[in-house]
Amino acid sequence: MSRDDKARVANIFDVARLAGVSHQTVSRVVNELPNVRPATRKRVEDAIRQLRYRPSTTARALVTRRSRTIGIITTGSPDYGPSSTLQSLTEAAREARYNVSISSMLEADPESMRGAVETLLSQNIEAMVLIAAHRTALDAMQGFELGVPLVAVDSSARPGFHSVSIDQFHGARIATEYLIGLGHRDIVHLAGPEHSMDAAERLRGWRHALSQAGLVARDPFVGDWSPQSGHRFGQEAADAPSFTAVFSSNDQMALGAMFAFAERGIRVPDDVSIVGFDDIPESAYFSPPLTTVHQDFAALGSDIMATVLELLADGEVEPEPVPHTAPTLVARLSAAPPSTPLR
């Protein structure tokens, strides 16, 4: 095969390998989406020129004759993470000149999911996105024949789905490692609900970081994402014999725990350090300001939309999880080196 023949059959993954980026980044550049650094964009454009890559014009022509609408199904309560994901995806779709049609439900039972799917398909959507808070949503979707591409916002990266997410495991690991780096050796975890995939990944990251440091993971306290459950944890945990730090699976539960500690005369971070997760806008104004894990929902929305556009251009791509966006730690004043064990 000649060099020109090779160039003509280059696909999006060839471009990604040559440019040293993910295929979602290539799709973002091709579709002129935001949130790509100028140097990265140039590297991708150089790779496109070198490989003579061209997106499928046939697929693009078919798309222009359709609705330019994507359907979005959200499940579970309107917590900060899913709500922010929906907002960022809606904005990314608008940037790509797509409309969105949204179906939201608290329970992801098969009957409700089927109704939502049928309603969205009746609107001639081009693709569907599932923002899945619970495993049951993925279970319900697995048996449907949609006829359009499906992208799941799923931190568990279950096989059989094109899944996009922020790396919850990594976020929990760096939060726990930060506390370990401060000198804490007994770190309690205030976990999210057992049915939540994000909570499961954060629990796994906490356990992994402790294990790598040779530390023991005591049984976590399971909350429900609310400040009330964090408050209950704080009241119970105040009687624990030796812990010096708490990693909370979200900021709202951390707020409840901090309030309970204050009621018991336990000072943060003098007596106990706390690290949260999500970096909600209010976290910088807690007393003290909360050290937490920041999730880039704008980048997540762009990644989801880039994956949708890629699938519309190359519909025969096999379902697979895609690389996670990495969260970052925001160090504030709620975590410090331990003084004496909490008693």
Secondary structure, DSSP 8 states (H G I E B T S, - for coil): --HHHHHHT--HHHHHHHHTS-HHHHHHHHTT-S---HHHHHHHHHHHHHHT----HHHHHHHHTS--EEEEEEES---HHHHHHHHHHHHHHHHTT-EEEEEEES---HHHHHHHHHHHHTTT-SEEEEE-SBHHHHHHHTT---SS-EEEE-TT--TTSEEE-B-HHHHHHHHHHHHHHTT---EEEEE--TTBHHHHHHHHHHHHHHHHTT------EE--SSHHHHHHHHHHHTT-SS--EEEESSHHHHHHHHHHHHHTT--TTTT-EEE-SB--GGGGGSSS--BEEE--HHHHHHHHHHHHHHHHHSTT----B---B--EEE--SS-----S---
